[in-house]
Amino acid sequence: MVKRENARRAWDRRAASYDRAGDRMERLTIGDSREWICARARGRTLEVAVGTGRNISRYDDDVELVGIDLSPNMLTAARHRAAVLGRRVEFREGVAERLPFPDTTFDTVVCTLGVCAVADRHAALAEMRRVLRPGGRLLLLDHAERRWLRGRPADLALRLGFVAEARDRLRLGLIERLAARRTA
């Protein structure tokens, strides 16, 4: 619990400068990966670790978006972004390891560059699977980290029973994106 509270405070402090600091670096590292991910979202979509809402403008208009994040300040920035864009989004404060939604609630679950900030990756991915409808789609974007040596998020998702539809590694394998389906 102390770790989670420390993480919440750290993300709250970063919220105001997060987008400005990340724009240039993202262009160099992930390229069009946010578009690649969001273009595949359909129906009722949960974005885990929605942060400041950097993906909101990239979703098709017919996507019914719900965003969850640990940081209240990140959610404030995301709400502002949604309002400026005229996008209706439901936002919730919460943690990826215990998603506050019933089983099989969503058609799509998205997580872009967020698994790295989660203490228990296995629990978070299991929760993403739980809230997806059978046949629903998981869309992940991650970057290489030392702790990924024991399994990147995409590998962990496949071990949980997701079936890969598309999986790309970019920038010499430092960036990975996955589109996968939940089996029954």
MIPA-477474 format. One record per residue: x, y, z of N, C-alpha, C, O, CB in turn; residue number from 1. Coordinates in Angstrom, 3 decimals, padded with zeros to 6 digits, m for minus. Glycine has a CB too. Layout:
REM residues N
R        n.X        n.Y        n.Z       ca.X       ca.Y       ca.Z        c.X        c.Y        c.Z        o.X        o.Y        o.Z       cb.X       cb.Y       cb.Z   pos
R          X          Y          Z          X          Y          Z          X          Y          Z          X          Y          Z          X          Y          Z   NUM
...
REM end
This chain:
REM residues 184
R        n.X        n.Y        n.Z       ca.X       ca.Y       ca.Z        c.X        c.Y        c.Z        o.X        o.Y        o.Z       cb.X       cb.Y       cb.Z   pos
R    000.817   m001.196    000.000    000.000    000.000    000.000    000.863    001.263    000.000    000.530    002.249   m000.657   m000.931   m000.003    001.203     1
R    001.971    001.225    000.739    002.879    002.366    000.776    003.469    002.617   m000.607    003.576    003.762   m001.045    004.001    002.135    001.805     2
R    003.855    001.529   m001.298    004.394    001.650   m002.656    003.390    002.306   m003.592    003.741    003.184   m004.381    004.788    000.276   m003.199     3
R    002.146    001.875   m003.496    001.101    002.426   m004.359    000.893    003.909   m004.074    000.732    004.703   m005.000   m000.217    001.659   m004.167     4
R    000.895    004.282   m002.804    000.716    005.695   m002.431    001.893    006.537   m002.925    001.706    007.663   m003.385    000.567    005.837   m000.896     5
R    003.088    005.995   m002.831    004.268    006.700   m003.359    004.159    006.879   m004.867    004.488    007.939   m005.400    005.562    005.932   m003.012     6
R    003.697    005.841   m005.547    003.519    005.925   m007.002    002.464    006.975   m007.344    002.651    007.761   m008.273    003.115    004.548   m007.585     7
R    001.373    006.992   m006.610    000.309    007.976   m006.854    000.860    009.398   m006.713    000.609    010.254   m007.561   m000.877    007.756   m005.871     8
R    001.604    009.639   m005.647    002.176    010.977   m005.436    003.157    011.344   m006.561    003.168    012.481   m007.034    002.892    011.044   m004.065     9
R    003.970    010.382   m006.977    004.942    010.650   m008.042    004.229    011.016   m009.347    004.622    011.969   m010.019    005.856    009.422   m008.261    10
R    003.183    010.266   m009.708    002.447    010.574   m010.940    001.689    011.880   m010.806    001.580    012.628   m011.777    001.477    009.441   m011.288    11
R    001.165    012.170   m009.633    000.488    013.455   m009.427    001.454    014.618   m009.668    001.078    015.617   m010.281   m000.100    013.534   m007.998    12
R    002.694    014.494   m009.190    003.701    015.552   m009.388    004.050    015.717   m010.872    004.306    016.832   m011.326    004.980    015.234   m008.579    13
R    004.062    014.634   m011.614    004.460    014.674   m013.031    003.334    015.113   m013.966    003.594    015.446   m015.122    004.955    013.312   m013.459    14
R    002.111    015.119   m013.495    000.955    015.341   m014.371    001.048    016.639   m015.167    000.781    016.636   m016.369   m000.312    015.349   m013.551    15
R    001.416    017.740   m014.533    001.414    019.044   m015.205    002.423    019.117   m016.351    002.172    019.800   m017.344    001.711    020.143   m014.200    16
R    003.540    018.436   m016.234    004.583    018.538   m017.266    004.702    017.281   m018.129    005.548    017.220   m019.021    005.918    018.822   m016.614    17
R    003.875    016.297   m017.874    004.015    014.999   m018.539    003.952    015.096   m020.059    004.831    014.572   m020.742    002.941    014.062   m018.055    18
R    002.945    015.746   m020.593    002.781    015.813   m022.049    003.919    016.577   m022.707    004.469    016.131   m023.714    001.451    016.465   m022.403    19
R    004.269    017.704   m022.156    005.329    018.532   m022.734    006.652    017.769   m022.762    007.384    017.824   m023.750    005.486    019.842   m021.938    20
R    006.950    017.067   m021.690    008.210    016.322   m021.600    008.216    015.110   m022.530    009.275    014.712   m023.016    008.454    015.871   m020.159    21
R    007.077    014.536   m022.775    007.026    013.300   m023.545    006.872    013.430   m025.043    007.182    012.489   m025.774    005.944    012.504   m023.056    22
R    006.401    014.567   m025.520    006.094    014.711   m026.949    007.263    014.371   m027.866    007.138    013.506   m028.734    005.646    016.115   m027.227    23
R    008.376    015.030   m027.687    009.514    014.813   m028.582    010.042    013.385   m028.467    010.310    012.734   m029.477    010.635    015.814   m028.273    24
R    010.188    012.907   m027.247    010.709    011.562   m027.025    009.803    010.511   m027.669    010.288    009.552   m028.269    010.854    011.289   m025.523    25
R    008.503    010.692   m027.543    007.569    009.738   m028.155    007.692    009.714   m029.666    007.663    008.639   m030.266    006.139    010.076   m027.767    26
R    007.829    010.866   m030.290    007.969    010.895   m031.752    009.181    010.078   m032.187    009.143    009.391   m033.208    008.096    012.351   m032.261    27
R    010.249    010.155   m031.412    011.476    009.433   m031.752    011.397    007.941   m031.436    012.014    007.126   m032.122    012.645    010.041   m031.015    28
R    010.649    007.588   m030.413    010.669    006.192   m029.963    009.478    005.363   m030.430    009.670    004.282   m030.987    010.727    006.155   m028.476    29
R    008.268    005.834   m030.221    007.116    004.985   m030.528    006.455    005.319   m031.858    005.592    004.576   m032.324    006.101    005.095   m029.432    30
R    006.846    006.421   m032.467    006.304    006.762   m033.783    004.785    006.799   m033.791    004.178    007.522   m033.001    006.790    005.774   m034.815    31
R    004.161    006.022   m034.683    002.706    006.017   m034.835    002.012    004.949   m033.988    000.870    004.585   m034.270    002.353    005.812   m036.282    32
R    002.678    004.454   m032.972    002.131    003.325   m032.209    000.830    003.645   m031.474   m000.023    002.769   m031.340    003.150    002.855   m031.215    33
R    000.661    004.864   m031.002   m000.619    005.210   m030.362   m001.757    005.105   m031.381   m002.834    004.603   m031.059   m000.565    006.646   m029.756    34
R   m001.522    005.573   m032.598   m002.530    005.456   m033.660   m002.798    003.992   m033.985   m003.948    003.587   m034.153   m002.075    006.206   m034.929    35
R   m001.722    003.194   m034.074   m001.828    001.762   m034.369   m002.728    001.078   m033.345   m003.591    000.274   m033.699   m000.428    001.100   m034.381    36
R   m002.520    001.403   m032.088   m003.310    000.807   m031.000   m004.761    001.288   m031.064   m005.685    000.476   m031.127   m002.692    001.158   m029.621    37
R   m004.957    002.593   m031.047   m006.309    003.150   m030.938   m007.184    002.851   m032.146   m008.403    002.752   m032.005   m006.232    004.636   m030.741    38
R   m006.604    002.706   m033.315   m007.382    002.377   m034.511   m008.009    000.992   m034.415   m008.973    000.706   m035.126   m006.501    002.459   m035.750    39
R   m007.485    000.132   m033.558   m007.989   m001.230   m033.405   m009.053   m001.360   m032.308   m009.665   m002.418   m032.162   m006.840   m002.161   m033.105    40
R   m009.269   m000.302   m031.547   m010.269   m000.324   m030.467   m011.668   m000.265   m031.057   m011.927    000.472   m032.009   m010.051    000.855   m029.480    41
R   m012.571   m001.059   m030.472   m013.962   m001.096   m030.914   m014.886   m001.191   m029.702   m014.522   m001.747   m028.665   m014.201   m002.286   m031.877    42
R   m016.080   m000.642   m029.854   m017.110   m000.793   m028.837   m016.748   m000.133   m027.518   m016.053    000.881   m027.480   m017.383   m002.240   m028.608    43
R   m017.232   m000.728   m026.444   m016.947   m000.220   m025.092   m015.484   m000.536   m024.785   m015.088   m001.700   m024.734   m017.915   m000.863   m024.005    44
R   m014.692    000.509   m024.583   m013.242    000.382   m024.458   m012.767    000.946   m023.134   m013.121    002.062   m022.754   m012.537    001.088   m025.615    45
R   m011.961    000.160   m022.440   m011.314    000.597   m021.206   m009.865    000.912   m021.509   m009.144    000.077   m022.056   m011.425   m000.481   m020.090    46
R   m009.434    002.118   m021.157   m008.013    002.438   m021.235   m007.449    002.436   m019.823   m007.807    003.273   m018.995   m007.774    003.815   m021.937    47
R   m006.562    001.486   m019.563   m005.910    001.342   m018.258   m004.683    002.242   m018.246   m003.908    002.260   m019.203   m005.517   m000.156   m017.968    48
R   m004.510    002.988   m017.161   m003.429    003.977   m017.045   m003.609    005.043   m018.121   m002.694    005.319   m018.897   m002.026    003.296   m017.172    49
R   m004.784    005.630   m018.156   m005.140    006.625   m019.169   m004.264    007.872   m019.063   m004.136    008.617   m020.035   m006.613    007.011   m019.036    50
R   m003.668    008.108   m017.914   m002.774    009.250   m017.746   m003.456    010.560   m018.071   m004.564    010.823   m017.604   m001.553    009.089   m018.612    51
R   m002.798    011.385   m018.872   m003.330    012.697   m019.242   m004.280    012.631   m020.432   m004.752    013.660   m020.915   m002.195    013.642   m019.556    52
R   m004.557    011.429   m020.897   m005.498    011.260   m022.004   m004.886    011.466   m023.374   m005.569    011.896   m024.303   m006.631    012.199   m021.840    53
R   m003.612    011.164   m023.507   m002.916    011.378   m024.791   m003.559    010.618   m025.950   m003.401    011.017   m027.104   m001.459    010.959   m024.664    54
R   m004.273    009.542   m025.669   m004.879    008.742   m026.743   m006.280    009.199   m027.129   m006.783    008.789   m028.175   m004.931    007.301   m026.329    55
R   m006.915    010.018   m026.335   m008.341    010.314   m026.526   m008.664    010.753   m027.951   m009.654    010.290   m028.520   m008.778    011.394   m025.556    56
R   m007.875    011.612   m028.529   m008.167    012.119   m029.878   m007.951    011.062   m030.956   m008.370    011.253   m032.097   m007.300    013.333   m030.178    57
R   m007.312    009.964   m030.616   m006.961    008.951   m031.617   m008.022    007.853   m031.776   m007.956    007.065   m032.719   m005.640    008.317   m031.249    58
R   m008.982    007.798   m030.877   m010.035    006.777   m030.964   m011.093    007.199   m031.976   m011.374    008.387   m032.136   m010.683    006.536   m029.579    59
R   m011.681    006.205   m032.663   m012.815    006.484   m033.534   m013.963    007.034   m032.698   m014.069    006.737   m031.509   m013.253    005.208   m034.303    60
R   m014.824    007.839   m033.323   m015.937    008.470   m032.608   m016.920    007.466   m032.028   m017.602    007.770   m031.049   m016.670    009.404   m033.527    61
R   m017.007    006.267   m032.617   m017.976    005.284   m032.141   m017.469    004.471   m030.942   m018.202    003.633   m030.416   m018.339    004.348   m033.268    62
R   m016.246    004.704   m030.512   m015.706    004.017   m029.330   m016.282    004.668   m028.083   m016.209    005.885   m027.916   m014.141    004.065   m029.306    63
R   m016.859    003.845   m027.205   m017.375    004.306   m025.910   m016.243    004.132   m024.901   m015.963    003.015   m024.468   m018.682    003.506   m025.468    64
R   m015.597    005.226   m024.530   m014.341    005.177   m023.787   m014.518    005.369   m022.281   m015.239    006.251   m021.817   m013.406    006.225   m024.315    65
R   m013.824    004.499   m021.542   m013.712    004.594   m020.091   m012.219    004.601   m019.779   m011.476    003.751   m020.270   m014.467    003.402   m019.354    66
R   m011.781    005.554   m018.966   m010.369    005.631   m018.609   m010.184    005.491   m017.115   m010.956    006.040   m016.329   m009.763    006.941   m019.090    67
R   m009.151    004.750   m016.723   m008.857    004.572   m015.297   m007.381    004.884   m015.074   m006.526    004.543   m015.891   m009.204    003.114   m014.816    68
R   m007.102    005.541   m013.948   m005.726    005.867   m013.608   m005.589    005.949   m012.092   m006.550    006.221   m011.373   m005.290    007.197   m014.274    69
R   m004.381    005.707   m011.638   m004.030    005.779   m010.230   m003.979    007.225   m009.738   m004.280    007.489   m008.574   m002.692    005.098   m009.990    70
R   m003.606    008.158   m010.601   m003.323    009.540   m010.224   m004.501    010.482   m010.446   m004.955    010.637   m011.580   m002.140    010.037   m010.995    71
R   m005.005    011.114   m009.389   m006.067    012.110   m009.561   m005.644    013.276   m010.456   m006.455    013.774   m011.237   m006.495    012.642   m008.207    72
R   m004.388    013.717   m010.356   m003.938    014.834   m011.182   m003.864    014.455   m012.658   m004.179    015.271   m013.523   m002.580    015.322   m010.705    73
R   m003.452    013.233   m012.949   m003.459    012.772   m014.337   m004.898    012.750   m014.857   m005.157    013.158   m015.990   m002.808    011.360   m014.458    74
R   m005.826    012.278   m014.036   m007.227    012.231   m014.448   m007.795    013.632   m014.674   m008.616    013.828   m015.570   m008.057    011.495   m013.401    75
R   m007.371    014.597   m013.877   m007.811    015.979   m014.083   m007.357    016.471   m015.458   m008.128    017.098   m016.185   m007.257    016.905   m012.963    76
R   m006.107    016.185   m015.809   m005.596    016.569   m017.131   m006.366    015.845   m018.233   m006.681    016.449   m019.259   m004.084    016.255   m017.243    77
R   m006.673    014.569   m018.040   m007.419    013.804   m019.044   m008.842    014.344   m019.203   m009.351    014.433   m020.320   m007.460    012.313   m018.660    78
R   m009.475    014.700   m018.102   m010.827    015.280   m018.184   m010.800    016.586   m018.979   m011.670    016.842   m019.812   m011.403    015.531   m016.763    79
R   m009.791    017.397   m018.707   m009.653    018.664   m019.436   m009.469    018.398   m020.933   m010.107    019.041   m021.767   m008.456    019.485   m018.884    80
R   m008.599    017.453   m021.261   m008.355    017.125   m022.672   m009.650    016.652   m023.336   m009.970    017.087   m024.442   m007.254    016.035   m022.799    81
R   m010.391    015.772   m022.675   m011.653    015.271   m023.238   m012.634    016.421   m023.468   m013.315    016.461   m024.492   m012.285    014.211   m022.302    82
R   m012.705    017.347   m022.524   m013.618    018.484   m022.664   m013.218    019.357   m023.848   m014.077    019.762   m024.630   m013.639    019.322   m021.374    83
R   m011.934    019.650   m023.991   m011.446    020.462   m025.106   m011.766    019.781   m026.436   m012.123    020.446   m027.409   m009.924    020.703   m024.978    84
R   m011.639    018.455   m026.474   m011.904    017.697   m027.698   m013.397    017.459   m027.938   m013.797    017.007   m029.011   m011.183    016.366   m027.640    85
R   m014.221    017.770   m026.922   m015.653    017.499   m027.041   m015.967    016.019   m027.013   m016.953    015.577   m027.601   m016.189    018.099   m028.309    86
R   m015.135    015.254   m026.334   m015.279    013.795   m026.253   m015.886    013.407   m024.911   m015.426    013.857   m023.862   m013.910    013.092   m026.449    87
R   m016.906    012.582   m024.947   m017.494    012.074   m023.715   m016.706    010.842   m023.276   m016.655    009.843   m023.992   m019.009    011.734   m023.908    88
R   m016.097    010.919   m022.104   m015.298    009.831   m021.558   m015.663    009.686   m020.081   m015.783    010.676   m019.358   m013.756    010.097   m021.747    89
R   m015.834    008.460   m019.652   m016.041    008.186   m018.225   m014.665    007.941   m017.605   m013.912    007.091   m018.080   m017.008    006.945   m017.998    90
R   m014.338    008.684   m016.545   m013.046    008.522   m015.886   m013.242    007.985   m014.478   m014.193    008.340   m013.781   m012.280    009.854   m015.850    91
R   m012.308    007.110   m014.075   m012.331    006.548   m012.728   m010.928    006.510   m012.156   m009.958    006.252   m012.869   m012.945    005.139   m012.731    92
R   m010.834    006.767   m010.878   m009.564    006.572   m010.183   m009.522    005.125   m009.705   m010.497    004.616   m009.151   m009.397    007.582   m008.979    93
R   m008.393    004.471   m009.922   m008.271    003.082   m009.495   m006.937    002.499   m009.926   m006.120    003.160   m010.567   m009.416    002.245   m010.058    94
R   m006.743    001.245   m009.554   m005.476    000.567   m009.853   m005.714   m000.581   m010.829   m006.768   m001.217   m010.829   m004.813    000.041   m008.554    95
R   m004.717   m000.823   m011.650   m004.814   m001.845   m012.687   m004.939   m003.251   m012.102   m005.530   m004.131   m012.728   m003.603   m001.775   m013.598    96
R   m004.393   m003.465   m010.918   m004.417   m004.794   m010.307   m005.775   m005.164   m009.724   m006.012   m006.327   m009.399   m003.376   m004.874   m009.230    97
R   m006.672   m004.183   m009.586   m008.021   m004.420   m009.065   m008.993   m003.493   m009.784   m009.436   m002.493   m009.221   m008.079   m004.194   m007.518    98
R   m009.319   m003.824   m011.014   m010.194   m002.974   m011.809   m011.617   m003.005   m011.243   m012.150   m004.081   m010.973   m010.188   m003.423   m013.287    99
R   m012.231   m001.841   m011.063   m013.554   m001.754   m010.415   m014.721   m001.960   m011.383   m015.665   m001.171   m011.407   m013.703   m000.408   m009.742   100
R   m014.644   m003.026   m012.175   m015.678   m003.305   m013.162   m016.050   m004.776   m013.089   m015.211   m005.615   m012.759   m015.207   m002.926   m014.589   101
R   m017.307   m005.095   m013.395   m017.710   m006.503   m013.425   m016.997   m007.274   m014.533   m016.454   m006.685   m015.468   m019.221   m006.612   m013.610   102
R   m017.007   m008.583   m014.415   m016.459   m009.459   m015.452   m017.112   m009.147   m016.801   m018.274   m008.744   m016.859   m016.671   m010.950   m015.078   103
R   m016.371   m009.334   m017.857   m016.828   m009.249   m019.254   m017.581   m007.947   m019.571   m018.621   m007.979   m020.229   m017.725   m010.434   m019.566   104
R   m017.068   m006.822   m019.113   m017.695   m005.517   m019.308   m017.299   m004.845   m020.609   m018.082   m004.067   m021.153   m017.351   m004.618   m018.168   105
R   m016.103   m005.122   m021.129   m015.549   m004.347   m022.235   m015.288   m005.186   m023.478   m014.992   m006.379   m023.404   m014.273   m003.687   m021.803   106
R   m015.410   m004.517   m024.626   m015.073   m005.124   m025.912   m013.572   m005.021   m026.186   m012.994   m005.877   m026.857   m015.865   m004.452   m027.045   107
R   m012.948   m003.966   m025.658   m011.531   m003.698   m025.872   m010.913   m003.162   m024.587   m011.541   m002.387   m023.866   m011.327   m002.698   m027.036   108
R   m009.686   m003.574   m024.305   m008.883   m002.978   m023.233   m007.573   m002.506   m023.853   m006.896   m003.255   m024.558   m008.626   m004.002   m022.055   109
R   m007.230   m001.249   m023.576   m006.027   m000.609   m024.099   m005.115   m000.243   m022.937   m005.579    000.218   m021.894   m006.380    000.649   m024.941   110
R   m003.825   m000.451   m023.122   m002.839    000.040   m022.163   m001.588    000.433   m022.943   m000.881   m000.427   m023.469   m002.512   m001.040   m021.063   111
R   m001.319    001.733   m023.015   m000.159    002.223   m023.751    000.862    002.771   m022.764    000.615    003.754   m022.066   m000.568    003.310   m024.782   112
R    002.001    002.119   m022.725    003.130    002.541   m021.898    002.750    002.644   m020.426    003.303    003.472   m019.701    003.664    003.875   m022.386   113
R    001.824    001.823   m019.985    001.371    001.882   m018.601    001.756    000.685   m017.761    001.845    000.798   m016.538   m000.089    002.030   m018.573   114
R    001.988   m000.459   m018.383    002.297   m001.665   m017.612    003.594   m001.481   m016.824    003.771   m002.081   m015.764    002.409   m002.890   m018.545   115
R    004.493   m000.652   m017.342    005.767   m000.418   m016.651    005.575    000.232   m015.284    006.431    000.100   m014.410    006.669    000.456   m017.507   116
R    004.466    000.926   m015.096    004.223    001.623   m013.831    003.417    000.790   m012.839    003.123    001.256   m011.738    003.505    002.923   m014.095   117
R    003.060   m000.421   m013.212    002.235   m001.280   m012.368    003.134   m002.215   m011.559    004.031   m002.855   m012.107    001.226   m002.093   m013.226   118
R    002.887   m002.285   m010.270    003.718   m003.126   m009.398    003.562   m004.614   m009.731    004.559   m005.330   m009.825    003.355   m002.881   m007.926   119
R    002.338   m005.081   m009.908    002.083   m006.500   m010.174    001.525   m006.651   m011.587    000.312   m006.622   m011.796    001.094   m007.100   m009.123   120
R    002.428   m006.813   m012.553    002.031   m006.901   m013.959    001.104   m008.075   m014.228    000.134   m007.951   m014.975    003.256   m007.013   m014.838   121
R    001.402   m009.213   m013.617    000.567   m010.405   m013.832   m000.869   m010.145   m013.372   m001.819   m010.454   m014.092    001.157   m011.625   m013.078   122
R   m001.024   m009.583   m012.186   m002.367   m009.282   m011.671   m003.080   m008.278   m012.573   m004.276   m008.417   m012.832   m002.284   m008.733   m010.229   123
R   m002.356   m007.271   m013.050   m002.972   m006.263   m013.913   m003.459   m006.881   m015.223   m004.578   m006.614   m015.661   m001.979   m005.128   m014.202   124
R   m002.627   m007.698   m015.840   m003.025   m008.335   m017.102   m004.156   m009.339   m016.889   m005.024   m009.487   m017.750   m001.821   m009.035   m017.746   125
R   m004.151   m010.022   m015.758   m005.254   m010.939   m015.440   m006.561   m010.158   m015.266   m007.625   m010.627   m015.671   m004.937   m011.751   m014.154   126
R   m006.478   m008.979   m014.669   m007.664   m008.130   m014.513   m008.153   m007.627   m015.878   m009.356   m007.573   m016.133   m007.353   m006.933   m013.581   127
R   m007.224   m007.267   m016.733   m007.618   m006.833   m018.074   m008.349   m007.960   m018.797   m009.333   m007.719   m019.496   m006.382   m006.382   m018.889   128
R   m007.872   m009.173   m018.629   m008.533   m010.336   m019.236   m009.921   m010.550   m018.630   m010.883   m010.833   m019.343   m007.672   m011.605   m019.051   129
R   m010.010   m010.413   m017.321   m011.280   m010.629   m016.619   m012.369   m009.685   m017.107   m013.511   m010.106   m017.294   m011.087   m010.455   m015.120   130
R   m012.032   m008.409   m017.318   m013.058   m007.433   m017.702   m013.371   m007.448   m019.197   m014.318   m006.796   m019.637   m012.617   m006.047   m017.298   131
R   m012.592   m008.178   m019.972   m012.863   m008.300   m021.414   m013.916   m009.371   m021.680   m013.931   m010.416   m021.030   m011.566   m008.633   m022.184   132
R   m014.778   m009.105   m022.622   m015.736   m010.108   m023.072   m014.986   m011.197   m023.836   m013.941   m010.912   m024.421   m016.847   m009.467   m023.960   133
R   m015.484   m012.435   m023.849   m014.869   m013.457   m024.698   m014.822   m012.952   m026.145   m015.812   m012.444   m026.672   m015.657   m014.806   m024.606   134
R   m013.676   m013.099   m026.762   m013.478   m012.569   m028.105   m013.042   m011.117   m028.116   m012.713   m010.576   m029.172   m014.732   m012.712   m028.895   135
R   m013.035   m010.469   m026.933   m012.616   m009.071   m026.836   m011.132   m008.912   m027.121   m010.373   m009.881   m027.107   m012.939   m008.517   m025.456   136
R   m010.738   m007.696   m027.375   m009.385   m007.411   m027.824   m008.578   m006.655   m026.762   m009.042   m005.673   m026.183   m009.427   m006.611   m029.115   137
R   m007.365   m007.142   m026.529   m006.375   m006.472   m025.681   m005.370   m005.790   m026.596   m004.840   m006.413   m027.516   m005.663   m007.486   m024.706   138
R   m005.107   m004.507   m026.346   m004.159   m003.729   m027.141   m003.109   m003.137   m026.210   m003.417   m002.295   m025.367   m004.884   m002.606   m027.947   139
R   m001.874   m003.583   m026.370   m000.782   m003.159   m025.490    000.325   m002.484   m026.280    000.624   m002.855   m027.415   m000.218   m004.353   m024.720   140
R    000.922   m001.487   m025.653    002.141   m000.858   m026.146    003.078   m000.760   m024.958    002.705   m000.222   m023.915    001.862    000.560   m026.795   141
R    004.304   m001.281   m025.106    005.259   m001.178   m024.003    006.651   m000.904   m024.534    006.921   m001.006   m025.731    005.256   m002.457   m023.159   142
R    007.519   m000.554   m023.612    008.922   m000.306   m023.939    009.780   m001.202   m023.070    009.358   m001.631   m021.996    009.300    001.193   m023.738   143
R    010.978   m001.481   m023.533    011.874   m002.412   m022.835    012.295   m001.842   m021.480    012.559   m000.648   m021.338    013.123   m002.714   m023.697   144
R    012.347   m002.713   m020.516    012.836   m002.409   m019.173    013.622   m003.604   m018.679    013.450   m004.721   m019.168    011.665   m002.063   m018.198   145
R    014.479   m003.367   m017.711    015.270   m004.464   m017.155    014.394   m005.598   m016.641    014.706   m006.769   m016.852    016.154   m003.953   m016.033   146
R    013.314   m005.262   m015.978    012.482   m006.327   m015.400    011.734   m007.133   m016.449    011.153   m008.168   m016.124    011.491   m005.734   m014.433   147
R    011.734   m006.687   m017.694    011.076   m007.445   m018.754    011.877   m008.690   m019.136    011.382   m009.531   m019.887    010.868   m006.560   m019.981   148
R    013.091   m008.819   m018.639    013.888   m010.014   m018.935    013.153   m011.285   m018.535    013.365   m012.341   m019.132    015.236   m009.947   m018.218   149
R    012.297   m011.190   m017.535    011.505   m012.345   m017.093    010.171   m012.438   m017.817    009.331   m013.268   m017.472    011.266   m012.275   m015.596   150
R    009.978   m011.599   m018.804    008.746   m011.651   m019.585    008.164   m010.277   m019.816    007.804   m009.574   m018.872    007.728   m012.523   m018.900   151
R    008.074   m009.901   m021.070    007.453   m008.631   m021.418    005.952   m008.753   m021.242    005.423   m009.864   m021.200    007.806   m008.211   m022.865   152
R    005.254   m007.622   m021.137    003.797   m007.673   m020.978    003.101   m008.515   m022.053    002.162   m009.248   m021.742    003.236   m006.271   m021.001   153
R    003.539   m008.422   m023.297    002.921   m009.221   m024.363    003.098   m010.712   m024.096    002.165   m011.490   m024.292    003.525   m008.855   m025.733   154
R    004.289   m011.117   m023.650    004.521   m012.532   m023.318    003.611   m012.982   m022.183    003.029   m014.066   m022.228    005.993   m012.762   m022.933   155
R    003.496   m012.131   m021.162    002.629   m012.477   m020.027    001.169   m012.589   m020.465    000.449   m013.476   m020.006    002.764   m011.425   m018.909   156
R    000.737   m011.705   m021.340   m000.647   m011.761   m021.836   m000.901   m013.069   m022.583   m001.950   m013.689   m022.407   m000.941   m010.556   m022.762   157
R    000.029   m013.482   m023.395   m000.145   m014.734   m024.138   m000.173   m015.928   m023.189   m000.916   m016.881   m023.422    000.979   m014.908   m025.174   158
R    000.621   m015.889   m022.130    000.583   m016.966   m021.130   m000.750   m017.010   m020.387   m001.155   m018.064   m019.897    001.723   m016.795   m020.129   159
R   m001.434   m015.864   m020.303   m002.741   m015.816   m019.650   m003.869   m016.298   m020.566   m005.027   m016.337   m020.150   m003.031   m014.401   m019.184   160
R   m003.541   m016.661   m021.799   m004.550   m017.217   m022.694   m005.001   m016.300   m023.811   m005.886   m016.669   m024.584   m005.719   m017.608   m021.913   161
R   m004.419   m015.114   m023.919   m004.731   m014.269   m025.065   m004.109   m014.885   m026.315   m003.079   m015.557   m026.240   m004.217   m012.813   m024.845   162
R   m004.736   m014.654   m027.453   m004.222   m015.148   m028.723   m003.823   m013.931   m029.569   m004.645   m013.057   m029.847   m005.291   m016.046   m029.468   163
R   m002.565   m013.892   m029.965   m002.046   m012.749   m030.719   m002.662   m012.669   m032.100   m002.743   m013.671   m032.810   m000.534   m012.832   m030.836   164
R   m003.094   m011.484   m032.481   m003.533   m011.185   m033.843   m002.435   m010.454   m034.598   m002.210   m010.694   m035.784   m004.824   m010.345   m033.830   165
R   m001.754   m009.555   m033.886   m000.647   m008.790   m034.469    000.318   m008.460   m033.343   m000.085   m008.096   m032.238   m001.154   m007.480   m035.193   166
R    001.600   m008.596   m033.651    002.625   m008.295   m032.653    003.839   m007.747   m033.390    004.412   m008.412   m034.253    002.997   m009.566   m031.801   167
R    004.217   m006.537   m033.039    005.332   m005.877   m033.707    006.357   m005.432   m032.677    006.011   m004.989   m031.581    004.841   m004.676   m034.539   168
R    007.612   m005.556   m033.047    008.702   m004.974   m032.258    009.355   m003.900   m033.109    009.677   m004.123   m034.276    009.751   m006.066   m031.810   169
R    009.544   m002.744   m032.515    010.119   m001.595   m033.200    011.374   m001.141   m032.473    011.628   m001.538   m031.336    009.097   m000.443   m033.294   170
R    012.150   m000.310   m033.139    013.340    000.295   m032.529    014.239   m000.761   m031.892    014.559   m000.699   m030.705    012.930    001.330   m031.478   171
R    014.638   m001.730   m032.716    015.525   m002.820   m032.282    014.925   m003.625   m031.129    015.653   m004.142   m030.282    016.881   m002.256   m031.863   172
R    013.609   m003.726   m031.103    012.932   m004.502   m030.067    012.673   m003.752   m028.784    012.144   m004.329   m027.834    013.722   m005.699   m029.759   173
R    013.026   m002.490   m028.726    012.812   m001.711   m027.502    011.349   m001.350   m027.289    010.915   m001.146   m026.156    013.642   m000.448   m027.541   174
R    010.599   m001.271   m028.364    009.166   m000.962   m028.308    008.412   m002.176   m028.848    008.802   m002.760   m029.859    008.817    000.347   m029.134   175
R    007.337   m002.547   m028.169    006.522   m003.671   m028.645    005.050   m003.308   m028.552    004.598   m002.697   m027.584    006.814   m004.960   m027.829   176
R    004.317   m003.700   m029.587    002.871   m003.500   m029.565    002.198   m004.824   m029.886    002.682   m005.616   m030.695    002.435   m002.392   m030.573   177
R    001.059   m005.040   m029.221    000.337   m006.301   m029.332   m001.149   m006.036   m029.474   m001.723   m005.226   m028.747    000.610   m007.196   m028.116   178
R   m001.764   m006.730   m030.421   m003.213   m006.819   m030.530   m003.529   m008.292   m030.347   m003.055   m009.132   m031.113   m003.762   m006.248   m031.919   179
R   m004.331   m008.613   m029.330   m004.631   m010.018   m029.013   m006.097   m010.159   m028.633   m006.725   m009.206   m028.172   m003.723   m010.535   m027.864   180
R   m006.637   m011.361   m028.831   m008.020   m011.666   m028.475   m008.074   m012.497   m027.199   m007.208   m013.331   m026.933   m008.723   m012.407   m029.623   181
R   m009.113   m012.243   m026.425   m009.389   m013.092   m025.261   m010.131   m014.324   m025.753   m011.126   m014.225   m026.470   m010.225   m012.326   m024.164   182
R   m009.636   m015.468   m025.360   m010.377   m016.693   m025.653   m011.485   m016.834   m024.632   m011.514   m016.098   m023.646   m009.446   m017.943   m025.641   183
R   m012.380   m017.751   m024.847   m013.535   m017.943   m023.951   m013.164   m018.121   m022.509   m014.041   m018.290   m021.662   m014.323   m019.119   m024.384   184
REM end
